[in-house]
């Protein structure tokens, strides 16, 4: 049965935010890989089958939006991405164009999980 679980890659430089998300998502019967930056995220993408990526926007170094833009041009372009941030205002056109994949922090997990399940159900 565990082979049916979806695996989510969660990128956030705030480790506690990742752990909190992991707790809620695992309760909803999903596997979660937490990484602190996009460099680590690329390693996980290369090593494991990932069904969904969730990335914080305000990462040090390469931002979540830059990583998203890389993903849609990469071999991983079929993997859905959700962008999360505590600072929704003033971000790039990526957010304007992709409001449907943006979630504001603090995350309200019941609706966040509902959105994830909807996205994963489409695949």
N, C-alpha and C positions, 0 to 999 in steps of 0.2 A: 504493500500500500504506500510506503514512503516514497517509492519511485514516482508517484503521482503528484507529489508536492512540488509546487512552483518555487523556483529559487530567485530571490530578489537580491540585487546588489545595492547596498545603501552606502552612499558617499557623504560623509559629514566630518569636518575637522573637529566638531564637538562630539567626542566619543560618547558622552552620556546621552546625547540626543539619539545616537545610533543604537545604543543599548535599549533605550526606551522604545524605539521603533521596533527593534528585534523582539522584545517581549510581546508587544501587541500583535505583531505580524505572525509570530510563531503560535500565539493563541488562536489565530485565524488559520492555522495549518499551512504555513508557508515557511520555507527555509530562508534564512537571511545571512548574507555575508556583509560584514561591516568593514569599510576601509576609511582611512582618514584623508585620502587625497586621490587625485585622478591618476597618478602614476601607479599606485597600488591597484586602482580600479582596472587599469589596462591589463595588469598581470592576472587578475581574477577573470576578466573577460576571455583572456587567452587560454586559461586553464580549466574553466568550468562552463557548463551550460547555464546561461543566465536568461531568465524569462522576462525580467523587468529591471530597469535601473531607476533608482531614486537618488537624486543628487541635490545637495544644498547648493545654492547659487554662490554664496559668499565664501568660497574656498580660497585659501592662500595659494599663490602661484596661479595655475590655470583655474579659472572660475568654472562653476557648474554650467553656465551658458556656453562658455568656450568648449567645454567637454561635450555638451549636447551637440553643438555645431560640428565637432569632430565626428561624433558618433553617426550622425545622419549622412556623412560623406564616407563612412568606413564600411568594412565588411559586417559591422554590427548594426547596420541601419534598420534592420527588421525588429530589433529589440525596442519595445516601447520605453519611453523615459518620462519620469515625473520630476519636475523642478520644484524645490521647496526653498522658502526664504522667509525670514522674519522682516525683511525690508522690501516690501512689494513695490514701493514707488520708485520711479526714476530708473528702472532697468531697461535694458536694450529692447530693440524691436522684436527679439526672439519672444519675449513675454507678451508683447502686443499681438503678435501673430499666433502664439500658441498658448493663449490663456487657458485653454482646456486641459493643458498638462501641468498647470501651475497650482501649487497648494501653499497656503500661507502658514507660517509658524506663529504661535504654537499650534501644532497639529491636533485637530480634533479627530481622534483615531476611528471612531465609528464611521464617519463619512469618508475618511481617508481609505479605510479598508474596503468600503463599498466601491469607491472609485477604482481601486486596484483590482478588485474582483471583476468589475465591469471590463476593464482594460484587458485583463488576462483571459476573460471569457470570449473576447473577440478574436483570440488567436487559436 
